[in-house]
């Protein structure tokens, strides 16, 4: 998960444990490593969200990242979702992605 999308979901309070875990995996795949990132990547989706958020804040400090400003995140999130639409495997996934874009624009 891209940092812009993660920041947008944080802002909209729609973030899930899966989002944090996907973000940590992507960071590690991009050779960005920290102790807290490794912990987040090893967690399961049923881990308490407050626990994951504590590790997320630690990870941001460890790797020197700051959450981006939200307005550009809306546009970046829409672009990422549109890209995902192009790769959607089925109608249900396509509908979910389109619905996410709709809610971003409506907000």
N, C-alpha and C positions, 0 to 999 in steps of 0.2 A: 504494500500500500504506500502510495506517495505521501510525503509529509504534508502537502497542501490539502489532500483529501482528509488525512487524519486530523489536521487542525480544524477543518471545516466541520467534521463530525463532532469534535470536541466542543466547538462553538455552539452547534445546534443540539448538543447533549443527546446525540444518537449513537455515540461510539459504543462498541462492544469489545469484549475481551478478544474476540477473533480479529478485530481491527488492529489492536495493539500487537498481537502476536504476528500478524501478517506484516506489519510495519517492521518489527524487530527482525523477522526473517529477511526482508528485503534489504535492510541496513547491513546485516551480516553478509548477504550475498554480494553487496557492493563493497565488501572489505572494510566496513566501518564497524569496529569492535569495541565493546566495553563490557565490564562485568555485568552491569544491569541489563544490557541488551541480550546477553546470553541467557540470563535468567528469564526474561520475558519470552524469548524464543522457545524456552523449554517448558513454559506453562501450558496448561490445557484450557480450552474455551470455558470450562465451568469454574475457573479460578475466580475468586472474589475480585470484582472490578476495582475496589479501593486498593487492594494489594498491588494489582497491575499498575494502577495509576501512580502509586508511590515509586515503583521501579521505573516507570516511564519518566517521571520528573528527575530521578537520579541519572537515568541514561542520558537525558538531554544535557545535564550538567557535565557528565563524564565526557561526552563527545563535543561539547561546546555548541549545541544547537539552540536556537530560539524559535518558538512557534511563529510562523508567518502571520502577517496581517490578514484578516478574514476576507475582505472584498476581492483581492486578487485570487484568494483561495476558491471563491465561488466559481469564478471563470475557469480556473485550473481543474477544479473538481468536475465541472460540466464537460470539459475537454477530455478528461480521463474516462468519464462514464461513456461519452460518445465513442471513444476508442474501444471500450469494452463492448459496446453494442455491435460494433463491426465484427467482433470475435465471438459473439454470443452463440451458444450451441443449441439453444431451444427457445421456443416462444415464451416460456415462463421466465427465463433469465432475461430475455429481451424486454418483456413487460416490466419486470422489476427495475431494470436499469432506466428505462424511459420514465417510470414513476419517480425514481430518485431525482432525475433531471427536472421533472415537473415541480417537485417540492422545493428544489433549490431556487428555481425561477419564481415560483409563487411567493417564497419568503422575501 
